[in-house]
Amino acid sequence: MPQYTPPARDMQFVLHELLDVGSAFSEMPDFSEIDGDIVDQVIDEAGKFCSEVIFPINASGDAEGCKREADGNVTAPTGFKAAYRQYVEAGWPALACSPDFGGQGLPELVNNCLYEMLNSANQAWTMYPGLTHGAYACLAAHATDEIKQTYLPKIVEGSWTGTMCLTESHCGTDLGLLRTKAEPNDDGSYRLSGSKIFISSGEHDLADNIIHLVLARLPDAPAGTKGISLFVVPKFIPDAEGNPGERNGIRCGAIEEKMGIHGNATCVMNLDEARGWLVGEPHRGLPAMFVMMNGARLGVGMQSLGLSEVAYQNAVAYARDRLQMRSLSGPKAKDKPADPIIVHPDVRRMLMTQRAYTEAGRAFAYWIGLMIDKEHHHPDEAVRKECAELVALLTPVIKAFITDNTFETTNMALQCYGGHGYIREWGMEQFVRDARINMIYEGTNGVQALDLIGRKVLGDGGARLKRFGKLVEAFIKENAEREDMKEFIEPLSDIGGKLTKLSGEIGAKAMQNPDEAGAASTAYLRVLGHTIYAYLWARMARIALDKQGDSFYDAKLATARFYFARLLPETAWHIRAARSGAESLMALDEAQF
């Protein structure tokens, strides 16, 4: 059976030593009373819930799955409802929500810490509250006061959960093709009819009500994405007292039979003149929904970070215990018939890759979380603007880069087990299956790469990219005279220069042929992702260099050196691939495939 221990020490390293969250929070009036001790207490209590309550029902939930009854009602796996009740009773849904609606008002970064551990413990279970938090953010930003007062207190207390209903069978990412219709009623509500697929947490028995955020078209809607409106469609229509009342016309038509995350009900949701209420302006539903969609992209990055951590922990534990062959340099466990496999260089390669990607992913995700808090709460408008631009640039990277890396690292964790990794009882194959979906939903990683190169880099002439570049340049300049930092500063400077040059080359070629941007996009995202990780690993290495002699910091420094020696060089062939152009990709006509 797998195991999980919350990585509190490494989380604290990122929070306090890398990001100095105590000082950062003190600059924001809304968080000025939140210090490091409070953050550590939250991590400690959250870790207990994750490891003791939802981790033990992860494997059983995967094996049992969700069950749909003939009437469309769905039952989550055994233990899921009881665990959710404990989650609500402890106040976790309210952690990063506004006190205006009953929330605790803690920073989004602290919520990220919670969600890393939740996802390590049980990704399928975590999707129920995770999507709910996204629905909260969307309604808080765009709904009328009446809708906010009706729904948000219930969502914040956890008695109602949320979903987002976008995809239809004939369209995935291209939402401009959606057909779900919304007809106006005389009372200001609308009648929605259509069918949505792949709706995570679409139907279940964990909460008293489920609030669906649904994209649909009004009768006068123009074609394409400019004709999409957003509606809130509850499973039970709230009565005059705000409690669940009449059953609405939205029901689960089927549960998708899927490769992983079996404990989450991924549903076909049918709307038969379901009553809904407009959120935001007519025909402006997509910009409103992007609040939830962007939050979901960051959330998917957190899902993969969590999986990477738990898979790594188990791979290390197995590699320490599994005896097989002798070390090439001579026996290490002379009192045993063979050495543990952790002595073998190729096993070390897999373990170190997992460790390096996981620790850099944590630094990246938490750094983004802090910037989101500054974007919304910092008193200086210039700081808010800078953080907003960096978050916009880095959102597709955090979704695609972390999820790609985690699929690689969970596969490596499985590989460390050899044949046992392929057997269900050890848990590794579930981590691989669960990790695979993260590269697909909330926009495939190819779509993230197109968004990055098209909208976020070329779309503003590289302005956002230059903001990130200035951070890197400042760090390089600050440490240029440190002899012990040269092994990190020189490759960081090198990849930064190559990224700048590559960005300009792609932009020039794309002006002549737009396919050039698409052809380079995935490789380009990998290059930018590695540049970000190199920047963060260099920062972490500097901290570790100043505290050598302590086992924790020595390990951090060794991992940084491994990253620069073994993983960053991947960028060489990605740069070459990005420069190769569109011609080789587009050479065949459709009939030749």
C-alpha positions in Angstrom: 0.0 0.0 0.0 1.2 3.5 -0.7 2.1 6.1 2.0 2.0 9.9 2.2 3.6 12.3 4.6 3.0 16.0 4.1 6.3 17.7 3.1 6.0 20.4 5.7 9.7 21.2 5.9 10.1 21.8 2.2 6.8 23.8 2.0 8.2 26.0 4.8 11.5 26.5 3.0 9.6 27.8 -0.1 7.2 30.0 1.9 9.6 31.5 4.4 13.1 31.3 2.9 12.5 31.6 -0.8 9.4 33.9 -0.8 9.6 35.5 2.7 5.8 35.5 2.9 5.7 37.1 6.3 7.2 40.3 4.8 5.1 40.0 1.7 1.8 39.7 3.6 2.8 42.6 5.9 2.7 44.9 2.8 -1.0 44.0 2.1 -3.5 45.4 4.6 -5.9 42.5 4.2 -3.2 40.1 5.3 -1.0 42.2 7.6 -1.9 40.1 10.7 -1.0 36.8 9.0 2.5 35.8 10.0 4.6 32.7 9.4 3.4 31.0 12.5 -0.2 31.2 11.3 0.8 29.8 7.9 2.7 26.9 9.6 -0.3 26.1 11.8 -2.6 25.9 8.8 -0.1 23.6 7.0 0.2 21.3 10.0 -3.6 20.9 10.5 -4.3 20.6 6.8 -1.6 17.9 6.6 -3.3 15.9 9.3 -6.6 16.0 7.5 -5.0 15.0 4.2 -2.9 12.2 5.5 -5.3 10.8 8.0 -8.7 11.3 6.4 -8.7 11.4 2.6 -5.5 9.6 1.7 -6.8 6.3 3.2 -9.8 6.4 0.9 -7.9 7.2 -2.3 -7.1 3.7 -3.5 -10.5 2.3 -2.4 -12.3 5.2 -4.1 -10.4 4.5 -7.3 -11.4 0.8 -7.2 -15.1 1.5 -6.3 -15.8 4.5 -8.5 -19.0 6.5 -8.6 -22.5 5.0 -9.1 -25.4 6.5 -11.0 -28.9 5.5 -10.2 -31.8 5.3 -12.7 -33.1 8.7 -11.6 -29.8 10.4 -12.4 -28.6 10.7 -8.8 -25.0 9.7 -8.2 -23.3 8.2 -5.1 -19.6 8.9 -4.5 -17.3 6.1 -3.3 -17.5 4.9 0.3 -16.0 7.3 2.7 -16.1 10.3 0.4 -19.2 11.9 1.9 -18.0 11.4 5.5 -14.6 12.9 4.6 -16.3 15.9 3.0 -18.4 16.4 6.1 -15.2 16.6 8.2 -13.7 19.0 5.6 -16.7 21.3 6.0 -16.8 21.0 9.8 -13.2 22.0 10.0 -13.9 25.2 7.9 -11.5 24.3 5.1 -13.9 25.6 2.3 -13.8 29.1 3.8 -10.0 29.3 4.1 -9.3 31.8 1.2 -12.8 33.2 0.8 -13.9 36.8 1.7 -15.2 37.5 5.2 -18.1 39.3 3.5 -19.5 35.8 2.8 -18.4 34.0 5.9 -14.8 33.2 4.7 -11.6 33.3 6.7 -9.9 35.7 4.4 -6.5 34.0 4.2 -4.2 34.5 1.2 -4.6 32.4 -1.9 -1.1 31.2 -1.4 -2.1 29.5 1.8 -4.9 27.9 -0.1 -2.4 26.6 -2.6 -0.5 24.9 0.3 -3.8 23.2 1.3 -4.5 22.1 -2.2 -1.1 20.6 -2.8 -1.6 18.3 0.1 -5.2 17.5 -0.8 -4.1 16.5 -4.3 -1.3 14.3 -3.0 -3.7 12.6 -0.7 -6.6 12.1 -3.1 -6.9 14.0 -6.4 -10.4 12.6 -7.3 -11.9 13.6 -4.0 -10.2 17.1 -4.1 -11.9 17.9 -7.4 -15.2 18.3 -5.6 -14.1 21.2 -3.3 -11.6 22.4 -5.9 -14.1 23.2 -8.6 -16.3 24.8 -5.9 -13.6 27.3 -5.1 -13.4 28.2 -8.7 -17.1 28.7 -8.9 -16.9 31.0 -5.8 -14.2 33.1 -7.5 -16.3 33.5 -10.7 -19.5 34.5 -8.9 -17.6 36.8 -6.5 -16.2 38.7 -9.5 -19.1 38.8 -11.9 -22.5 38.0 -10.3 -25.1 40.5 -9.1 -25.4 41.2 -5.4 -28.6 39.2 -5.3 -26.9 36.1 -6.7 -23.9 36.6 -4.5 -26.0 36.7 -1.3 -28.0 33.7 -2.4 -25.2 31.4 -3.3 -21.8 32.5 -1.9 -22.4 32.0 1.8 -23.6 28.4 1.1 -20.6 27.8 -1.1 -18.2 29.3 1.4 -19.6 27.1 4.3 -19.3 24.1 2.0 -22.9 23.0 2.1 -23.2 23.7 -1.7 -20.6 22.7 -4.3 -20.0 24.0 -7.8 -19.1 23.0 -11.3 -18.4 24.5 -14.6 -20.3 23.3 -17.6 -18.5 24.2 -20.9 -17.8 21.3 -23.1 -20.3 19.7 -25.5 -19.9 16.5 -27.6 -19.2 18.3 -30.8 -16.8 20.9 -29.4 -14.1 20.8 -26.8 -11.7 23.8 -26.6 -13.5 25.6 -29.4 -16.4 26.9 -27.3 -17.6 29.1 -30.2 -19.3 26.0 -31.5 -21.5 25.3 -28.5 -25.2 24.9 -29.0 -26.9 25.0 -25.5 -29.7 27.5 -25.6 -31.1 29.9 -23.0 -34.6 31.3 -23.5 -35.7 34.2 -21.3 -38.6 33.9 -18.8 -40.9 36.7 -17.7 -39.4 36.7 -14.1 -35.8 37.5 -15.3 -34.6 33.9 -15.2 -33.9 31.7 -18.3 -34.8 28.2 -19.6 -31.6 26.3 -20.6 -31.7 23.3 -22.8 -28.7 21.3 -24.1 -26.2 18.7 -23.1 -22.7 19.1 -21.6 -20.0 16.4 -21.3 -16.9 15.8 -19.2 -18.4 17.7 -16.3 -16.2 17.0 -13.3 -18.2 16.6 -10.0 -21.4 17.1 -12.1 -23.5 15.0 -9.8 -22.8 13.5 -6.3 -24.2 13.1 -2.8 -21.5 15.0 -0.9 -23.4 18.3 -0.6 -27.0 19.6 -0.2 -26.9 21.4 -3.5 -24.8 21.7 -6.7 -24.3 25.0 -8.4 -23.6 24.7 -12.1 -22.0 27.5 -14.1 -23.2 27.0 -17.6 -22.3 28.5 -20.9 -25.2 29.0 -23.3 -26.5 31.1 -26.1 -29.3 33.7 -25.9 -31.8 33.8 -28.9 -30.2 36.9 -30.3 -26.6 35.7 -29.8 -24.1 36.3 -32.5 -22.1 33.4 -33.8 -18.8 32.3 -32.3 -17.4 33.1 -28.8 -18.9 36.6 -28.8 -22.3 35.0 -28.5 -21.8 33.1 -25.3 -23.5 34.0 -22.0 -22.9 32.6 -18.5 -25.7 31.3 -16.2 -25.9 30.0 -12.7 -28.0 26.8 -12.8 -28.6 25.2 -9.4 -29.5 21.5 -8.9 -32.2 22.6 -6.5 -33.7 26.1 -6.9 -33.2 28.1 -3.6 -36.5 28.9 -1.9 -37.5 32.1 -0.2 -35.3 31.3 2.8 -32.3 30.4 0.6 -32.6 26.7 1.2 -32.7 24.0 -1.5 -36.2 23.9 -3.0 -37.6 22.7 -6.3 -35.6 20.1 -8.3 -34.3 21.9 -11.4 -34.2 20.4 -14.9 -30.5 19.5 -14.9 -29.6 15.9 -14.4 -26.8 13.4 -14.9 -27.4 11.4 -18.0 -24.3 9.2 -17.6 -21.0 8.9 -15.8 -18.0 8.8 -18.2 -16.0 5.6 -18.0 -12.5 6.9 -17.9 -8.9 6.0 -17.4 -8.3 7.6 -14.0 -9.8 9.8 -11.3 -12.5 7.2 -10.8 -13.5 8.6 -7.5 -14.8 11.8 -9.2 -18.1 11.8 -11.0 -17.3 13.0 -14.5 -20.8 13.4 -15.9 -22.9 14.0 -19.0 -25.2 16.7 -17.8 -28.5 17.2 -19.6 -30.4 20.4 -19.3 -34.2 20.2 -20.1 -35.5 23.8 -19.7 -33.5 24.1 -16.5 -33.9 27.5 -14.8 -30.8 29.6 -14.7 -29.8 33.2 -13.9 -27.5 35.4 -16.0 -24.0 36.0 -14.6 -22.4 39.2 -15.9 -23.5 40.8 -19.2 -25.3 39.1 -22.1 -22.9 37.6 -24.7 -20.0 38.2 -22.3 -20.0 34.9 -20.6 -16.6 33.7 -21.7 -14.6 36.6 -20.1 -16.6 35.9 -16.9 -16.0 32.2 -17.1 -12.3 32.8 -17.6 -12.0 33.7 -13.9 -12.9 30.1 -13.2 -11.1 28.6 -16.2 -7.8 30.4 -15.3 -8.2 29.3 -11.7 -8.8 25.8 -12.9 -5.6 25.9 -15.0 -3.6 26.8 -11.9 -5.5 24.2 -10.0 -4.6 21.5 -12.4 -0.9 22.5 -12.0 -1.5 22.0 -8.2 -3.1 18.6 -8.9 0.1 17.4 -10.7 2.4 18.9 -8.1 0.5 16.9 -5.5 0.8 13.7 -7.5 4.5 14.2 -8.2 5.2 14.6 -4.4 3.3 11.5 -3.3 4.7 9.3 -6.2 8.2 10.5 -5.3 7.8 9.7 -1.7 6.7 6.1 -2.4 9.4 5.6 -5.1 12.1 6.6 -2.6 10.7 4.3 0.1 10.6 1.4 -2.2 14.1 2.0 -3.6 15.5 2.0 -0.1 14.0 -1.4 0.7 14.1 -3.3 -2.5 17.2 -5.5 -2.8 18.4 -6.3 -6.3 22.0 -6.9 -7.6 25.1 -5.3 -6.3 26.4 -1.8 -6.7 28.8 -1.5 -9.7 31.4 0.0 -7.4 31.2 -2.8 -4.9 28.7 -4.1 -2.3 27.1 -1.5 -0.1 24.9 -3.7 2.1 27.4 -6.4 2.9 25.2 -8.0 5.5 22.4 -8.6 2.9 22.3 -10.8 -0.2 22.0 -7.8 -2.5 22.1 -4.0 -2.3 19.0 -1.8 -2.2 18.2 -0.5 -5.7 18.8 3.1 -4.5 22.5 2.5 -5.0 22.2 2.1 -8.8 22.9 5.2 -10.9 19.9 4.8 -13.2 17.5 4.5 -10.2 19.2 7.7 -8.8 18.5 9.4 -12.2 14.8 8.7 -11.9 14.6 9.7 -8.2 16.6 12.9 -8.7 14.5 13.8 -11.7 11.3 13.4 -9.6 12.8 15.4 -6.8 14.1 18.2 -8.9 10.8 18.7 -10.8 8.7 18.4 -7.7 10.6 20.9 -5.7 10.9 23.4 -8.6 7.2 22.9 -9.3 6.4 23.7 -5.6 8.5 26.9 -5.8 6.8 27.9 -9.1 3.2 27.2 -7.9 3.7 29.1 -4.6 5.4 32.0 -6.3 2.4 32.3 -8.6 0.1 32.1 -5.6 1.9 35.0 -3.9 1.7 37.1 -7.1 -2.1 36.4 -7.3 -2.4 37.7 -3.7 -0.4 40.8 -4.7 -2.4 41.3 -7.8 -5.7 41.5 -5.8 -4.5 42.9 -2.5 -1.4 45.0 -2.8 -1.9 48.8 -2.1 0.5 49.8 -4.9 -1.1 49.9 -8.3 2.2 49.4 -10.1 2.8 46.2 -8.1 -0.7 44.9 -8.8 -0.2 45.6 -12.5 3.2 43.9 -12.7 1.9 40.8 -10.9 -1.2 40.6 -13.1 1.0 40.6 -16.2 3.3 37.9 -14.8 0.4 35.7 -13.7 -1.2 36.0 -17.2 2.1 35.1 -18.8 2.8 32.2 -16.5 -0.6 30.6 -16.2 -0.4 28.4 -19.3 3.2 27.4 -18.3 2.2 26.3 -14.8 -0.6 24.2 -16.3 1.3 22.6 -19.1 4.9 22.4 -17.8 4.0 21.0 -14.4 1.6 18.5 -15.8 4.0 17.3 -18.5 6.7 16.9 -15.9 4.5 15.1 -13.5 3.4 12.5 -16.1 7.1 11.9 -16.6 7.9 11.7 -12.9 4.9 9.4 -12.0 6.0 7.1 -14.8 9.5 7.1 -13.3 8.1 6.4 -9.8 6.3 3.4 -11.3 9.5 2.3 -13.1 11.4 2.3 -9.8 9.0 -0.5 -8.6 9.7 -2.6 -11.7 6.9 -5.1 -12.2 5.4 -4.2 -8.8 4.7 -0.7 -10.2 2.3 -2.2 -12.7 0.3 -3.9 -9.9 -2.6 -2.1 -8.3 -1.9 -2.8 -4.7 1.3 -0.6 -4.7 -0.6 2.5 -5.9 1.8 3.6 -8.5 -0.3 2.8 -11.5 -3.2 4.9 -10.1 -0.9 7.9 -9.8 0.1 7.5 -13.5 -3.5 7.2 -14.6 -4.6 10.2 -12.5 -1.7 12.3 -13.8 -2.6 11.6 -17.4 -5.8 13.6 -17.4 -4.1 16.7 -16.1 -2.4 17.2 -19.5 -5.8 17.2 -21.2 -8.5 19.0 -19.3 -8.8 22.8 -18.8 -7.3 23.1 -22.2 -4.8 20.5 -23.6 -1.2 21.3 -23.1 -1.0 22.0 -26.9 -3.6 24.7 -26.5 -1.7 26.1 -23.5 1.4 26.4 -25.7 -0.6 28.2 -28.4 -2.0 30.6 -25.8 1.4 31.3 -24.4 3.1 32.0 -27.8 0.2 33.7 -29.4 -1.6 35.7 -26.8 0.9 36.0 -24.0 4.3 36.5 -25.8 3.7 37.7 -29.4 0.3 39.3 -28.6 1.8 42.1 -26.6 5.1 42.4 -28.4 6.9 40.5 -25.6 6.1 43.0 -22.9 5.1 40.4 -20.3 8.1 38.3 -21.2 10.4 41.3 -20.7 8.9 41.7 -17.2 10.0 38.2 -16.3 13.3 38.8 -18.0 14.0 41.8 -15.8 13.6 39.6 -12.7 16.1 37.2 -14.0 18.5 39.9 -15.0 18.3 41.5 -11.6 19.1 38.2 -9.9 22.0 37.6 -12.2 23.4 41.1 -11.6 23.0 40.7 -7.8 25.0 37.5 -7.7 27.5 38.0 -10.5 30.4 38.5 -8.2 29.8 35.4 -6.1 32.2 32.7 -7.2 30.1 30.0 -5.6 27.1 31.0 -7.7 28.8 30.9 -11.1 27.7 27.3 -11.7 24.1 28.5 -11.6 24.3 32.1 -12.8 26.2 31.3 -16.1 23.7 28.7 -17.4 20.8 30.9 -16.2 22.2 33.8 -18.1 22.8 31.6 -21.1 19.2 30.2 -21.3 17.7 33.6 -20.7 19.6 35.0 -23.7 18.6 32.1 -25.9 15.0 32.5 -24.9 15.0 36.1 -25.9 16.6 35.4 -29.2 14.2 32.5 -29.9 11.2 34.6 -29.1 12.2 37.2 -31.6 12.9 34.6 -34.3 9.5 33.0 -33.9 7.8 36.3 -33.9 9.5 37.4 -37.2 8.7 34.1 -38.9 5.1 34.1 -37.7 4.5 37.5 -39.4 5.2 35.8 -42.7 3.4 32.5 -41.9 1.2 32.1 -38.7 1.7 28.3 -38.7 5.3 29.0 -37.6 4.0 30.0 -34.2 2.0 26.9 -33.9 4.8 24.7 -35.0 7.2 26.1 -32.4 4.7 26.5 -29.6 5.1 23.3 -27.6 8.9 23.4 -27.7 8.8 27.1 -26.8 6.8 26.4 -23.7 9.3 23.8 -22.6 12.1 26.4 -23.0 10.3 29.0 -21.0 9.3 26.5 -18.4 13.0 25.5 -17.9 14.1 29.1 -17.8 11.6 29.6 -14.9 12.8 26.5 -13.1 16.5 27.6 -13.7 15.7 31.0 -12.1 14.0 29.4 -9.1 16.6 26.7 -8.6 19.3 29.3 -8.7 17.5 31.3 -6.0 17.1 28.2 -3.9 20.8 27.3 -4.4 21.9 30.6 -3.1 19.9 30.1 0.1 21.4 26.6 0.4 25.0 27.8 -0.2 24.7 30.1 2.8 23.6 27.3 5.1 25.8 24.4 4.1 26.5 21.8 6.7 22.9 21.1 7.4 21.5 18.0 5.7 18.4 19.7 4.4 20.3 22.5 2.7 23.0 20.2 1.4 20.3 18.1 -0.3 18.8 21.2 -1.7 22.1 22.2 -3.2 22.7 18.8 -4.6 19.3 18.8 -6.3 20.0 22.2 -7.8 23.2 20.9 -9.3 21.4 17.9 -10.7 18.8 20.1 -12.3 21.4 22.3 -14.0 23.5 19.3 -15.1 20.8 16.8 -16.2 17.5 18.6 -16.9 18.2 22.1 -18.1 20.2 20.8 -21.1 16.9 19.5 -22.6 16.4 23.0 -23.8 19.0 22.6 -26.5 17.0 20.2 -28.6 13.8 22.1 -27.9 15.3 25.3 -29.2 16.5 23.4 -32.3 13.1 21.9 -32.8 11.4 25.3 -32.4 13.7 26.7 -35.0 13.1 23.9 -37.5 9.9 25.6 -38.6 6.5 24.5 -39.9 7.6 22.9 -43.2 8.3 19.4 -41.9 5.0 19.4 -40.0 2.8 20.5 -42.8 4.6 18.6 -45.7 2.0 15.9 -46.0 -1.5 16.6 -47.3 -4.4 15.1 -45.4 -4.8 12.1 -47.7 -1.3 11.0 -47.0 -1.8 10.4 -43.3 
